[in-house]
Amino acid sequence: MDAVQFSLKENKLELAKISIPTISNPHHVLVKVAYAGVCGTDLHIIDGEFPCNTNRPFTLGHEFCGTIVDIGAEVKSFSKGDQVAINPSNGCNTCYFCHIGSYNYCKNGGLNSTIGIIRDGGWANYVLVPDEQVHKIPESVTMEQAVLSEPISCLVRGWDLINPIAIGQKILIIGAGIIGNLFAALLHLQGHKKVAISEPNVKRSKLLHINTGYECVTPDELKERQQKDSNYLFDVVMDCSGHPAAIEQGFSLLNCGGKLCLFGLPNPNHKIKLQFNLVFFSISPFDIIVKEARIFGVNINPFTFPKALRLIEAMGDRYENSK
């Protein structure tokens, strides 16, 4: 069969002829790939900028769907002929993070065992997949739509983390690629109207065909508006680009109490420089994404005096009169 494989040692991407894989694990299924997507992460891998399998050439592709053509002896929930989408990530199911439902932090699973990044993926005619990572496609969903299930599942994770977002809040999406478009569709579906999309490539911005009515602007236009009006700010900024300069601009456009969601995967070696009042600091957006770190600023004490007095009362002599 055909497979697009990448070798980090040789820094080589090639279309290879390899054997169709056969099932040896009773909990695996063999999927004939119908559609596979190209993610920005794939491009980072090919450029040598993202951790991947270093031991051997491997087949790329972590966004794909297809039809099951063979099943292992212990597979109970799927049958030959089922149309399925694949979740490329799982955990070891034994560590602390897996036990609390956060397999994305797993040191042996998560990004450390992802199909198409560590294990052979969907840029091939056929691929072996553990049955626990297989999802049946609803009858009302086409294969062309189902191939978006992996990026949309990541988008849902970001959506869950940054909510609540109140209707009427101002939202900025940075980047009008596929992820930016999907975020725009999700926001529109949820009833959000005050949304702007920043995209430096004018030709790319004209490809927005999802009929949301959202305004598309360039980074330069955002800068001009901010210079004319210091209150031109956003309550939520979603970076879908991964570019340090775009993230820095997005941070500068955050309103008080605003939320910055870093979704676009940056080069692990790149850092962003942020300014708060007269303080500058440098930080790795890649580390923020991988750790899902949450950085909270604390600005004085709005309506917390009653709580403070009750805490003083509760702490009493045990904590406040020690000598």
URVEN-V425724 format. One record per residue. N is the residue number from 1. RES is the residue in three letters. SS is DSSP state (~ for helix, > for strand, _ for the rest). PSI is psi as a letter, one per 20 degrees, with the letter a starting at -180 (* if undefined). NEAR is the number of other ideal C-beta (glycine too) atoms within 12 Angstrom. Layout:
N_RES_SS_PSI_NEAR, N_RES_SS_PSI_NEAR
This chain:
1_MET___r_23, 2_ASP_>_q_19, 3_ALA_>_p_30, 4_VAL_>_o_33, 5_GLN_>_q_30, 6_PHE_>_p_36, 7_SER_>_o_23, 8_LEU___h_26, 9_LYS___g_14, 10_GLU___i_13, 11_ASN___l_16, 12_LYS_>_p_16, 13_LEU_>_p_25, 14_GLU_>_q_20, 15_LEU_>_o_18, 16_ALA_>_q_23, 17_LYS_>_o_13, 18_ILE___r_22, 19_SER___q_14, 20_ILE___p_21, 21_PRO___q_27, 22_THR___q_14, 23_ILE___p_26, 24_SER___h_12, 25_ASN___p_20, 26_PRO___i_15, 27_HIS___j_22, 28_HIS_>_q_31, 29_VAL_>_q_39, 30_LEU_>_p_35, 31_VAL_>_p_46, 32_LYS_>_o_30, 33_VAL_>_p_41, 34_ALA_>_g_27, 35_TYR_>_q_29, 36_ALA_>_q_38, 37_GLY___r_38, 38_VAL___o_27, 39_CYS___q_34, 40_GLY_~_h_30, 41_THR_~_h_38, 42_ASP_~_g_34, 43_LEU_~_h_21, 44_HIS_~_h_28, 45_ILE_~_g_38, 46_ILE_~_h_26, 47_ASP___i_19, 48_GLY___k_21, 49_GLU___j_22, 50_PHE___p_34, 51_PRO___p_23, 52_CYS___a_38, 53_ASN___p_27, 54_THR___i_19, 55_ASN___h_11, 56_ARG___r_18, 57_PRO___p_24, 58_PHE_>_q_37, 59_THR_>_p_41, 60_LEU___r_43, 61_GLY___n_42, 62_HIS___j_43, 63_GLU___o_38, 64_PHE_>_r_45, 65_CYS_>_r_38, 66_GLY_>_b_36, 67_THR_>_p_31, 68_ILE_>_p_35, 69_VAL_>_i_28, 70_ASP_>_q_29, 71_ILE_>_q_29, 72_GLY___r_25, 73_ALA___h_14, 74_GLU___j_16, 75_VAL___p_26, 76_LYS___h_14, 77_SER___i_19, 78_PHE___q_31, 79_SER___r_18, 80_LYS___p_18, 81_GLY___i_16, 82_ASP___p_30, 83_GLN_>_p_33, 84_VAL_>_q_40, 85_ALA_>_q_40, 86_ILE_>_p_49, 87_ASN___o_35, 88_PRO___i_44, 89_SER___q_35, 90_ASN___a_28, 91_GLY___a_29, 92_CYS___i_19, 93_ASN___j_19, 94_THR___i_13, 95_CYS___r_20, 96_TYR_~_g_16, 97_PHE_~_h_22, 98_CYS_~_h_22, 99_HIS_~_h_14, 100_ILE___j_13, 101_GLY___j_13, 102_SER___l_19, 103_TYR_~_i_29, 104_ASN_~_i_29, 105_TYR_~_i_24, 106_CYS___p_26, 107_LYS___h_19, 108_ASN___h_20, 109_GLY___b_30, 110_GLY_~_c_29, 111_LEU_~_i_35, 112_ASN_~_i_26, 113_SER___j_31, 114_THR___p_40, 115_ILE_>_p_41, 116_GLY___i_42, 117_ILE___g_37, 118_ILE___g_30, 119_ARG_>_r_33, 120_ASP___p_42, 121_GLY___b_44, 122_GLY___j_44, 123_TRP___l_38, 124_ALA_>_r_35, 125_ASN___h_29, 126_TYR_>_q_34, 127_VAL_>_q_45, 128_LEU_>_p_36, 129_VAL_>_p_47, 130_PRO_>_q_32, 131_ASP_~_h_32, 132_GLU_~_i_25, 133_GLN_~_j_36, 134_VAL_>_p_37, 135_HIS_>_p_27, 136_LYS_>_q_22, 137_ILE___p_29, 138_PRO___q_15, 139_GLU___h_11, 140_SER___i_8, 141_VAL___p_19, 142_THR___r_17, 143_MET_~_h_25, 144_GLU_~_h_16, 145_GLN_~_h_22, 146_ALA_~_h_34, 147_VAL___i_31, 148_LEU___j_30, 149_SER_~_h_36, 150_GLU_~_g_39, 151_PRO_~_h_38, 152_ILE_~_h_27, 153_SER_~_h_25, 154_CYS_~_h_37, 155_LEU_~_g_31, 156_VAL_~_h_22, 157_ARG_~_g_23, 158_GLY_~_g_32, 159_TRP_~_g_27, 160_ASP_~_h_15, 161_LEU_~_h_24, 162_ILE_~_i_29, 163_ASN___q_19, 164_PRO___q_14, 165_ILE___o_29, 166_ALA___q_17, 167_ILE___p_18, 168_GLY___i_13, 169_GLN___q_27, 170_LYS___p_29, 171_ILE_>_p_43, 172_LEU_>_p_50, 173_ILE_>_p_48, 174_ILE_>_o_47, 175_GLY___p_42, 176_ALA___k_40, 177_GLY___a_35, 178_ILE_~_g_30, 179_ILE_~_g_36, 180_GLY_~_g_42, 181_ASN_~_h_33, 182_LEU_~_h_35, 183_PHE_~_g_44, 184_ALA_~_g_40, 185_ALA_~_g_28, 186_LEU_~_g_36, 187_LEU_~_g_37, 188_HIS_~_g_24, 189_LEU_~_h_17, 190_GLN___i_21, 191_GLY___j_16, 192_HIS___p_32, 193_LYS___h_18, 194_LYS___m_25, 195_VAL_>_p_40, 196_ALA_>_q_38, 197_ILE_>_p_44, 198_SER_>_p_45, 199_GLU___p_34, 200_PRO___h_25, 201_ASN___o_20, 202_VAL_~_h_17, 203_LYS_~_h_12, 204_ARG_~_h_21, 205_SER_~_h_27, 206_LYS___i_12, 207_LEU___j_18, 208_LEU___o_33, 209_HIS___k_13, 210_ILE___j_23, 211_ASN___l_10, 212_THR___h_29, 213_GLY___j_16, 214_TYR___q_30, 215_GLU_>_p_24, 216_CYS_>_p_33, 217_VAL_>_r_29, 218_THR___r_25, 219_PRO_~_h_33, 220_ASP_~_h_16, 221_GLU_~_h_24, 222_LEU_~_g_33, 223_LYS_~_g_22, 224_GLU_~_g_13, 225_ARG_~_h_24, 226_GLN_~_h_24, 227_GLN_~_h_14, 228_LYS_~_h_11, 229_ASP___o_12, 230_SER___i_11, 231_ASN___j_13, 232_TYR___n_21, 233_LEU___r_26, 234_PHE_>_q_38, 235_ASP_>_h_28, 236_VAL_>_p_38, 237_VAL_>_p_40, 238_MET_>_o_46, 239_ASP_>_o_43, 240_CYS___j_38, 241_SER___h_40, 242_GLY___j_36, 243_HIS___p_28, 244_PRO_~_g_27, 245_ALA_~_h_26, 246_ALA_~_h_38, 247_ILE_~_g_41, 248_GLU_~_g_32, 249_GLN_~_g_34, 250_GLY_~_g_42, 251_PHE_~_h_34, 252_SER_~_h_30, 253_LEU___j_37, 254_LEU_>_p_32, 255_ASN_>_r_24, 256_CYS_>_p_14, 257_GLY_>_j_17, 258_GLY_>_r_24, 259_LYS_>_p_32, 260_LEU_>_o_39, 261_CYS_>_o_41, 262_LEU_>_o_42, 263_PHE___g_41, 264_GLY___p_41, 265_LEU___o_38, 266_PRO___r_34, 267_ASN___p_28, 268_PRO___h_24, 269_ASN___i_16, 270_HIS___q_29, 271_LYS___q_21, 272_ILE_>_q_32, 273_LYS_>_p_20, 274_LEU_>_q_26, 275_GLN_>_p_16, 276_PHE_>_o_17, 277_ASN___d_9, 278_LEU___j_6, 279_VAL_>_p_10, 280_PHE_>_q_14, 281_PHE_>_q_17, 282_SER_>_p_15, 283_ILE_>_q_26, 284_SER___o_24, 285_PRO_~_h_38, 286_PHE_~_g_29, 287_ASP_~_h_21, 288_ILE_~_g_29, 289_ILE_~_g_33, 290_VAL_~_h_22, 291_LYS_~_i_19, 292_GLU___l_23, 293_ALA___q_17, 294_ARG___o_14, 295_ILE___p_18, 296_PHE___p_9, 297_GLY___q_18, 298_VAL___o_10, 299_ASN___o_11, 300_ILE___c_9, 301_ASN___l_11, 302_PRO___o_12, 303_PHE___k_8, 304_THR___j_13, 305_PHE_~_g_12, 306_PRO_~_g_12, 307_LYS_~_h_13, 308_ALA_~_g_14, 309_LEU_~_h_12, 310_ARG_~_h_12, 311_LEU_~_g_14, 312_ILE_~_g_16, 313_GLU_~_g_14, 314_ALA_~_h_13, 315_MET_~_h_14, 316_GLY_~_b_12, 317_ASP_~_h_11, 318_ARG_~_h_10, 319_TYR_~_h_11, 320_GLU_~_i_12, 321_ASN___j_9, 322_SER___q_8, 323_LYS___*_4
